Amino acid sequence: MEFCVRPATVDDAERLAEIDLIPEVRPWLDLPPEASRGRDAWVRANREWVEHPEHHCVVAVLPNGFVAGSVTLRYTRNDLDGVCLALKVDPEYQGQGIGSALLRWVIETADAVPLARVYLAVLRSNSLAIALYARHGFVYAGPTAHDCDRMVRHRPRRHHR
Ligand SMILES: CC(C)(COP(=O)(O)OP(=O)(O)OC[C@H]1O[C@@H](n2cnc3c(N)ncnc32)[C@H](O)[C@@H]1OP(=O)(O)O)[C@@H](O)C(=O)NCCC(=O)NCCS
C-alpha cells in the first residue's frame, strides 16, 4: 500500500476525530471525556491536540490525500523523555504496514532529537499493539492505572571504537 507520513495540521482535526470514534478503534484509545460530548467537541479537542506545542503529530496519507492513520510523539526540547500517544489506523487500512511506519517515525524522530527514552501506555488486552511495540524495541515497564501497561524504548547506545 502506498502512503506517506507528514506532519498533521489543524485541517486534519476532523478526520482524526473521525478515526478516534470508529467503534473498532475507540476502545483501545484512552480518550478523555470530551470524546463523549459530541462530534464537534471532539473535533475541537483534536484541533487543540494538533496545535499543542509539545505534540509532534503526524498522519499517514494515501496518494489521494485521505488520512488513514496517525501517531503523536510528545516531548519538549529540554526533556530526555518522550511519550508515544494515540497510535491509530482506520480499520479499513489496517494490516498493511501503516501502524509500523508510524511507529518507525516515532523511533526515528526520538533518536534524532535525541530522546533517551520513549514511553507509552497500552491496554493489557491489546495484544496486537503490544506485539507491534515489542517488535520495535519497546519493553514492559510496569503497570499503570486502568488495566494498562507501560512500555519503554531506550535509545540504543552508540558504539565507540
Ligand atoms: C495497532 C494498530 C495501530 C496497528 O496498525 P496497522 O496499520 O494494522 O499496523 P501494521 O499493518 O503495521 O501491522 C502491525 C502488525 O500487526 C499485524 N496485524 C495488523 N492487523 C492485523 C489483523 N487484523 N489481524 C492479524 N494481524 C494483524 C500485522 O501482520 C503486523 O505484523 P508484522 O509486523 O509481523 O507484519 C491498529 O491495529 C489500530 O489502530 N488499532 C486500534 C487502535 C490501537 O490499538 N492503538 C494502539 C493504542 S496503545
The ligand as a Tripos MOL2 file, in Angstrom:
@<TRIPOS>MOLECULE
LIG
   48    50     1     0     0
SMALL
NO_CHARGES

@<TRIPOS>ATOM
      1 C1         -2.3530   -1.1510   16.4410 C.3       1 LIG1
      2 C2         -2.5740   -0.5470   15.0460 C.3       1 LIG1
      3 C3         -2.1790    0.9050   15.0720 C.3       1 LIG1
      4 C4         -1.7050   -1.2920   14.0390 C.3       1 LIG1
      5 O1         -1.8650   -0.6350   12.7890 O.3       1 LIG1
      6 P1         -1.6880   -1.4300   11.4070 P.3       1 LIG1
      7 O2         -1.6610   -0.4360   10.3170 O.co2     1 LIG1
      8 O3         -2.6390   -2.5270   11.3210 O.co2     1 LIG1
      9 O4         -0.2170   -1.9940   11.6320 O.3       1 LIG1
     10 P2          0.6110   -2.8780   10.5950 P.3       1 LIG1
     11 O5         -0.1270   -3.0900    9.3280 O.co2     1 LIG1
     12 O6          1.9710   -2.2780   10.5390 O.co2     1 LIG1
     13 O7          0.6180   -4.2580   11.3100 O.3       1 LIG1
     14 C5          1.2840   -4.4660   12.5300 C.3       1 LIG1
     15 C6          1.3500   -5.9580   12.7700 C.3       1 LIG1
     16 O8          0.0760   -6.4240   13.1810 O.3       1 LIG1
     17 C7         -0.3860   -7.4350   12.2960 C.3       1 LIG1
     18 N1         -1.8070   -7.1710   12.0470 N.ar      1 LIG1
     19 C8         -2.3450   -6.0000   11.7360 C.ar      1 LIG1
     20 N2         -3.6880   -6.1170   11.6200 N.ar      1 LIG1
     21 C9         -3.9600   -7.3930   11.8750 C.ar      1 LIG1
     22 C10        -5.1520   -8.1290   11.9350 C.ar      1 LIG1
     23 N3         -6.3450   -7.5760   11.6930 N.pl3     1 LIG1
     24 N4         -5.0730   -9.4450   12.2400 N.ar      1 LIG1
     25 C11        -3.8660  -10.0050   12.4950 C.ar      1 LIG1
     26 N5         -2.7020   -9.3450   12.4600 N.ar      1 LIG1
     27 C12        -2.7540   -8.0650   12.1440 C.ar      1 LIG1
     28 C13         0.4060   -7.2750   11.0420 C.3       1 LIG1
     29 O9          0.5850   -8.5010   10.3740 O.3       1 LIG1
     30 C14         1.7250   -6.7350   11.5340 C.3       1 LIG1
     31 O10         2.5670   -7.7620   11.9230 O.3       1 LIG1
     32 P3          4.0260   -7.8720   11.2470 P.3       1 LIG1
     33 O11         4.7760   -6.6330   11.6630 O.co2     1 LIG1
     34 O12         4.5880   -9.1330   11.8270 O.co2     1 LIG1
     35 O13         3.7900   -7.9210    9.7750 O.co2     1 LIG1
     36 C15        -4.0570   -0.6950   14.5880 C.3       1 LIG1
     37 O14        -4.4280   -2.0430   14.7160 O.3       1 LIG1
     38 C16        -5.0280    0.1840   15.3620 C.2       1 LIG1
     39 O15        -5.2510    1.3470   15.0080 O.2       1 LIG1
     40 N6         -5.6700   -0.3890   16.3940 N.am      1 LIG1
     41 C17        -6.6730    0.3810   17.1590 C.3       1 LIG1
     42 C18        -6.0290    1.4620   17.9840 C.3       1 LIG1
     43 C19        -4.9330    0.9180   18.8690 C.2       1 LIG1
     44 O16        -4.9910   -0.1840   19.3850 O.2       1 LIG1
     45 N7         -3.8760    1.7500   19.0720 N.am      1 LIG1
     46 C20        -2.8220    1.4570   19.9820 C.3       1 LIG1
     47 C21        -3.1510    2.1200   21.2830 C.3       1 LIG1
     48 S1         -1.8420    1.8440   22.5030 S.3       1 LIG1
@<TRIPOS>BOND
     1     1     2 1
     2     2     3 1
     3     2     4 1
     4     2    36 1
     5     4     5 1
     6     5     6 1
     7     6     7 2
     8     6     8 1
     9     6     9 1
    10     9    10 1
    11    10    11 2
    12    10    12 1
    13    10    13 1
    14    13    14 1
    15    14    15 1
    16    15    16 1
    17    15    30 1
    18    16    17 1
    19    17    18 1
    20    17    28 1
    21    18    19 ar
    22    18    27 ar
    23    19    20 ar
    24    20    21 ar
    25    21    22 ar
    26    21    27 ar
    27    22    23 1
    28    22    24 ar
    29    24    25 ar
    30    25    26 ar
    31    26    27 ar
    32    28    29 1
    33    28    30 1
    34    30    31 1
    35    31    32 1
    36    32    33 2
    37    32    34 1
    38    32    35 1
    39    36    37 1
    40    36    38 1
    41    38    39 2
    42    38    40 1
    43    40    41 1
    44    41    42 1
    45    42    43 1
    46    43    44 2
    47    43    45 1
    48    45    46 1
    49    46    47 1
    50    47    48 1
@<TRIPOS>SUBSTRUCTURE
     1 LIG1         1 GROUP 0 **** ****
